[in-house]
Amino acid sequence: NHKVGASYSFSQLLTAYNADPQDDTGAHYLLYRGDEILALCLRHRFNHTPGEVWVGNDPVVAEWGRKLAALKDKQTLPLYYSQRGRTFYEYKEYQLITGDTDDPQELAKRKSPVPLSRIVFLKPVAHLELALR
C-alpha cells in the first residue's frame, strides 16, 4: 500500500515485501523471494533514468536481468527510484517490462559505473492505460 512519491529505505522495502535478504553478490536493483521478482529498486548511480534497468555483467546480476527481461508484457512491477545523492527510494508506480537489448552498441551509449550485460526497458502502467483510451 505504498503511495506514489513516498520514500522508503532499502531495508524497509525488504521487510514490506518479505523479500530475500541480499549480500554483496545480490542483484540490488530488484527485490525477490526465491526466483520470484517482487519489485524494482533502482539507484541513479546505476540507472540514470527510471525507464531503463541497466543490468551489470556480474554473473548473478546478469542472470536476474535475464529473468527480468523474460517478464516482457507478462507482469507489472512496482518501481522505487533513488535520485542522485539520495539514500531512500521513492515509490514511482507500477511498470511494465516492454523490451530489452544486449546490443553492445546500445550498452556502450550508457555511462554506467559498471560494465553492462543488458538494458531492460520499462513503461509506467498509468501511461499505458492512457494510451489505450
C-alpha positions, 0 to 999 in steps of 0.5 A: 500500500505504498503511495506514489512519491513516498520514500522508503529505505532499502531495508524497509522495502525488504521487510514490506515485501518479505523479500530475500535478504541480499549480500554483496553478490545480490542483484540490488536493483530488484527485490525477490523471494526465491526466483520470484521478482517482487519489485524494482529498486533502482539507484541513479548511480546505476540507472540514470533514468527510471525507464531503463534497468541497466543490468551489470555483467556480474554473473548473478546480476546478469542472470536476474536481468535475464529473468527480468527481461523474460517478464516482457508484457507478462507482469507489472512491477512496482518501481522505487527510484533513488535520485542522485545523492539520495539514500531512500527510494521513492515509490514511482508506480507500477511498470511494465517490462516492454523490451530489452537489448544486449546490443553492445552498441546500445550498452556502450551509449550508457555511462554506467559505473559498471560494465553492462550485460543488458538494458531492460526497458520499462513503461509506467502502467498509468501511461499505458492505460492512457494510451489505450483510451 
